[in-house]
Amino acid sequence: MKFFISLGLAALIGVGIRYLMVTLISPSALALIIVNGLGCLGAGFIFLDHTEISKILSIGLFGALTTYSAYNTQLFSWLQEGRWLEVLGYTVLMNLLCLGCFMLGHTFRLYLN
């Protein structure tokens, strides 16, 4: 039960950070890129940990922080408008950025050990 409550609290923090980012930056693709990059950076940092806290952070905090459903909503809206160049650029940028951030976080963690 303690794990479940901790997971929920971590998710609450992640959702709060995402809300603030989207509110401060604007509900735009840029805000989604930033929160997804931050979430992937954090997930990469704790990737090798198999502790309870790393599961809470990975699933709760970083899971709630990242925005796969919002990402797809943005893509779908552009698809409906026929904005194919934005769809292609955003898809490539988001995937490369998130993979790069994950790898950077993981490398930084290895460096610290």
SEGUKE-489396 format. One record per residue (C-alpha): z, y, x; residue in one letter. Coordinates in pm, whole numbers, plus 50000, padded with zeros to 5 digits. Example, Ala and Ser with C-alpha at 12.3 -4.5 7.8 and 13.67 -1.06 7.14 Angstrom:
rec w = 50780; v = 49550; u = 51230; residu = A .
rec w = 50714; v = 49894; u = 51367; residu = S .
//
This chain:
rec w = 50000; v = 50000; u = 50000; residu = M .
rec w = 50081; v = 50235; u = 50289; residu = K .
rec w = 49730; v = 50179; u = 50431; residu = F .
rec w = 49569; v = 50258; u = 50094; residu = F .
rec w = 49768; v = 50581; u = 50054; residu = I .
rec w = 49685; v = 50686; u = 50411; residu = S .
rec w = 49319; v = 50611; u = 50348; residu = L .
rec w = 49325; v = 50828; u = 50036; residu = G .
rec w = 49493; v = 51116; u = 50217; residu = L .
rec w = 49240; v = 51098; u = 50500; residu = A .
rec w = 48957; v = 51100; u = 50244; residu = A .
rec w = 49113; v = 51402; u = 50076; residu = L .
rec w = 49110; v = 51587; u = 50408; residu = I .
rec w = 48748; v = 51486; u = 50475; residu = G .
rec w = 48635; v = 51601; u = 50133; residu = V .
rec w = 48828; v = 51926; u = 50178; residu = G .
rec w = 48657; v = 51995; u = 50510; residu = I .
rec w = 48317; v = 51918; u = 50359; residu = R .
rec w = 48387; v = 52147; u = 50062; residu = Y .
rec w = 48494; v = 52432; u = 50292; residu = L .
rec w = 48187; v = 52388; u = 50513; residu = M .
rec w = 47949; v = 52389; u = 50218; residu = V .
rec w = 48130; v = 52687; u = 50064; residu = T .
rec w = 48144; v = 52887; u = 50387; residu = L .
rec w = 47793; v = 52812; u = 50509; residu = I .
rec w = 47630; v = 52779; u = 50166; residu = S .
rec w = 47517; v = 52471; u = 49978; residu = P .
rec w = 47221; v = 52423; u = 50208; residu = S .
rec w = 47067; v = 52167; u = 50435; residu = A .
rec w = 47238; v = 52335; u = 50733; residu = L .
rec w = 47585; v = 52266; u = 50594; residu = A .
rec w = 47495; v = 51901; u = 50539; residu = L .
rec w = 47358; v = 51870; u = 50892; residu = I .
rec w = 47680; v = 52014; u = 51035; residu = I .
rec w = 47921; v = 51795; u = 50837; residu = V .
rec w = 47716; v = 51482; u = 50897; residu = N .
rec w = 47698; v = 51561; u = 51268; residu = G .
rec w = 48075; v = 51615; u = 51286; residu = L .
rec w = 48143; v = 51296; u = 51092; residu = G .
rec w = 47916; v = 51092; u = 51318; residu = C .
rec w = 48070; v = 51246; u = 51630; residu = L .
rec w = 48418; v = 51145; u = 51512; residu = G .
rec w = 48304; v = 50798; u = 51405; residu = A .
rec w = 48144; v = 50743; u = 51744; residu = G .
rec w = 48462; v = 50854; u = 51918; residu = F .
rec w = 48674; v = 50588; u = 51746; residu = I .
rec w = 48403; v = 50320; u = 51727; residu = F .
rec w = 48567; v = 50073; u = 51967; residu = L .
rec w = 48913; v = 50102; u = 51817; residu = D .
rec w = 49012; v = 49827; u = 51580; residu = H .
rec w = 49346; v = 49975; u = 51484; residu = T .
rec w = 49469; v = 50069; u = 51141; residu = E .
rec w = 49448; v = 50440; u = 51220; residu = I .
rec w = 49086; v = 50410; u = 51334; residu = S .
rec w = 48998; v = 50236; u = 51007; residu = K .
rec w = 49173; v = 50511; u = 50812; residu = I .
rec w = 48984; v = 50780; u = 51005; residu = L .
rec w = 48648; v = 50603; u = 50995; residu = S .
rec w = 48652; v = 50505; u = 50629; residu = I .
rec w = 48868; v = 50784; u = 50488; residu = G .
rec w = 48820; v = 51102; u = 50688; residu = L .
rec w = 48470; v = 51056; u = 50829; residu = F .
rec w = 48346; v = 50861; u = 50526; residu = G .
rec w = 48449; v = 51142; u = 50293; residu = A .
rec w = 48328; v = 51411; u = 50532; residu = L .
rec w = 47973; v = 51281; u = 50560; residu = T .
rec w = 47738; v = 51341; u = 50272; residu = T .
rec w = 47480; v = 51069; u = 50223; residu = Y .
rec w = 47452; v = 51135; u = 49850; residu = S .
rec w = 47416; v = 51510; u = 49905; residu = A .
rec w = 47160; v = 51440; u = 50177; residu = Y .
rec w = 46949; v = 51235; u = 49935; residu = N .
rec w = 46989; v = 51495; u = 49660; residu = T .
rec w = 46845; v = 51759; u = 49894; residu = Q .
rec w = 46557; v = 51530; u = 49994; residu = L .
rec w = 46479; v = 51440; u = 49633; residu = F .
rec w = 46476; v = 51803; u = 49527; residu = S .
rec w = 46227; v = 51885; u = 49805; residu = W .
rec w = 46016; v = 51582; u = 49712; residu = L .
rec w = 45997; v = 51703; u = 49353; residu = Q .
rec w = 45882; v = 52043; u = 49478; residu = E .
rec w = 45619; v = 51885; u = 49704; residu = G .
rec w = 45784; v = 52020; u = 50021; residu = R .
rec w = 45677; v = 51727; u = 50238; residu = W .
rec w = 45714; v = 51906; u = 50571; residu = L .
rec w = 46079; v = 51990; u = 50497; residu = E .
rec w = 46143; v = 51629; u = 50388; residu = V .
rec w = 45996; v = 51492; u = 50710; residu = L .
rec w = 46168; v = 51744; u = 50937; residu = G .
rec w = 46505; v = 51713; u = 50766; residu = Y .
rec w = 46492; v = 51333; u = 50772; residu = T .
rec w = 46406; v = 51318; u = 51142; residu = V .
rec w = 46656; v = 51591; u = 51235; residu = L .
rec w = 46943; v = 51439; u = 51035; residu = M .
rec w = 46890; v = 51089; u = 51170; residu = N .
rec w = 46845; v = 51195; u = 51532; residu = L .
rec w = 47136; v = 51438; u = 51515; residu = L .
rec w = 47373; v = 51186; u = 51357; residu = C .
rec w = 47277; v = 50907; u = 51597; residu = L .
rec w = 47306; v = 51148; u = 51889; residu = G .
rec w = 47647; v = 51273; u = 51772; residu = C .
rec w = 47771; v = 50918; u = 51725; residu = F .
rec w = 47656; v = 50826; u = 52077; residu = M .
rec w = 47811; v = 51144; u = 52219; residu = L .
rec w = 48145; v = 51071; u = 52054; residu = G .
rec w = 48136; v = 50712; u = 52176; residu = H .
rec w = 48045; v = 50818; u = 52532; residu = T .
rec w = 48319; v = 51081; u = 52536; residu = F .
rec w = 48572; v = 50819; u = 52427; residu = R .
rec w = 48457; v = 50582; u = 52702; residu = L .
rec w = 48487; v = 50865; u = 52951; residu = Y .
rec w = 48848; v = 50929; u = 52845; residu = L .
rec w = 48941; v = 50564; u = 52894; residu = N .
//
